[in-house]
Amino acid sequence: MINIRNNNLIFNTIVMSEKSRFLIRNVISLSLFLLFLMTLNACSTNNNPNELTEVNVIAQGQSIATRPEMVDSCKGFFVSAEKLKSFYHYSSSTNEESISAKAKSLPCFVSGEAYIGDQKYQWILRSGGIGEFYNEHNTVTKICGIACCKNVPGVC
C-alpha cells in the first residue's frame, strides 16, 4: 500500500509539473506578445494631422527690411514654443491670398520651424496676430481674432 501511495504521489507530481509548465509557457507567451504590442504602439506615430509639434524658434524680434525705423521696437517681440502652439490652436485659418500682402507689411516677426502632423513647415508669426506656416507643398495662414488675442497675450 505504501508503495502505491508513493507511486500516486510521484504520478501526481509529474502531471502537476507538466500542467505548471504548460501554464508558465502560456503566461510567458502572452507576456511577450503584450510587450511586442506595447513596443509597436510606442514606435508608431500617432500625430494628429492638424497638431503643431516640435516647434523650433529660430529668430526672435526681427523686423522687415522696408521698415528700418522699427528695428528697436521689434526687438521686444518674443514668442515661445508654447505661445506659438497656443496661437496655432486659438487662431483661425484663412485664405492665404487674401491676407498675404497685408501680413507681409507688418513690421515685427518671429520665425522658425515646426511640424503640422508629420510634415515639416517653416513659420513666421507677425505682430498683429498673423501667422504663416508653409512648406514646398502647402501654405496655411492663420489670424488671431478677439478670443485668440485674449488667450495668447503679446501676439496681437
C-alpha positions in Angstrom: 0.0 0.0 0.0 2.8 2.4 0.8 4.3 1.7 -2.5 1.1 2.5 -4.4 0.7 5.8 -2.5 4.3 6.8 -3.3 3.7 5.9 -7.0 0.5 8.0 -7.0 2.4 10.9 -5.4 5.1 10.7 -8.0 2.5 10.4 -10.8 0.6 13.5 -9.4 3.8 15.4 -9.1 4.7 14.7 -12.8 1.2 15.6 -14.0 1.2 18.8 -11.9 4.6 19.8 -13.1 3.5 19.3 -16.8 0.4 21.4 -16.1 2.5 24.0 -14.4 5.0 24.1 -17.3 2.1 24.5 -19.8 0.7 27.4 -17.7 4.1 29.0 -17.4 4.7 28.7 -21.1 1.3 30.4 -21.9 2.0 33.2 -19.4 5.4 33.9 -20.9 4.0 33.8 -24.5 1.2 36.2 -23.5 3.7 38.5 -21.8 6.0 38.6 -24.8 3.0 39.3 -27.1 1.9 42.2 -24.9 5.4 43.6 -24.8 5.5 43.4 -28.6 2.2 45.3 -28.9 3.4 48.0 -26.4 6.6 48.4 -28.3 4.8 48.6 -31.7 2.4 51.2 -30.3 5.2 53.3 -28.8 7.2 53.3 -32.1 4.2 54.3 -34.3 3.5 57.9 -35.0 0.0 58.9 -33.9 0.3 62.6 -34.7 -3.0 64.4 -35.3 -2.7 65.7 -38.9 -3.5 69.2 -37.7 -1.5 69.2 -34.5 1.5 71.6 -34.2 4.5 69.8 -32.7 8.3 70.1 -32.4 8.3 73.9 -32.5 11.8 75.4 -33.0 12.1 79.2 -32.7 14.9 80.3 -34.9 14.7 84.1 -34.9 13.1 86.4 -32.3 12.4 90.1 -32.5 13.0 90.5 -36.2 11.8 93.4 -38.4 11.2 93.7 -42.2 13.8 95.4 -44.3 11.4 98.1 -45.6 10.8 99.4 -42.1 14.3 100.2 -40.6 12.8 102.6 -38.1 11.1 99.6 -36.4 14.3 97.7 -35.6 14.4 98.8 -31.9 10.7 98.3 -31.4 10.6 94.9 -32.9 13.5 93.6 -30.7 10.8 93.2 -27.9 8.6 90.8 -29.9 9.3 87.4 -28.5 7.3 84.1 -28.8 8.0 80.9 -27.0 7.2 77.5 -28.5 4.3 77.1 -26.1 2.9 80.5 -27.1 3.2 79.6 -30.8 1.2 76.3 -30.1 -1.4 78.4 -28.3 -1.6 80.8 -31.2 -2.0 77.9 -33.7 -4.7 76.4 -31.5 -6.8 79.5 -31.0 -6.3 81.3 -34.3 -8.4 80.7 -37.4 -7.2 79.6 -40.8 -7.9 82.0 -43.7 -7.4 82.2 -47.5 -3.7 82.8 -47.9 -4.1 85.0 -51.0 -6.5 87.5 -49.3 -4.2 88.3 -46.4 -0.7 87.8 -47.8 0.2 91.4 -48.9 -1.2 92.9 -45.6 0.6 90.3 -43.5 4.0 90.9 -45.1 3.8 94.6 -44.3 3.5 94.1 -40.6 7.0 95.1 -39.3 7.8 92.7 -36.4 8.0 89.0 -36.6 9.4 85.8 -35.1 10.2 82.7 -37.3 11.1 79.1 -37.0 10.3 75.5 -37.9 7.6 73.1 -36.7 5.7 70.0 -37.7 2.0 70.0 -38.5 1.1 66.3 -38.3 4.0 64.6 -40.0 5.0 67.4 -42.3 7.8 69.9 -41.6 6.8 73.6 -42.0 8.6 76.9 -41.8 6.6 79.5 -39.9 6.5 83.3 -39.4 4.4 84.9 -36.7 3.9 88.6 -37.2 3.0 91.1 -34.5 -0.7 91.8 -35.0 -1.5 88.1 -34.8 -0.9 86.8 -38.3 1.0 83.6 -38.8 2.1 81.8 -41.9 3.0 78.1 -42.0 4.5 76.9 -45.2 6.5 74.2 -47.0 7.0 73.2 -50.6 3.5 71.6 -50.7 1.3 73.8 -48.7 0.7 77.2 -47.1 -1.5 77.8 -44.0 -2.3 81.4 -43.0 -3.8 81.9 -39.5 -5.3 85.0 -38.0 -5.6 85.7 -34.3 -9.1 87.1 -33.6 -10.6 88.5 -30.4 -10.8 85.2 -28.5 -7.3 84.2 -29.7 -5.8 87.6 -28.5 -7.3 87.0 -25.1 -5.8 83.5 -24.8 -2.5 84.4 -26.3 -1.3 87.7 -24.9 1.5 89.5 -26.6 0.8 88.3 -30.1 -1.9 90.9 -31.1 
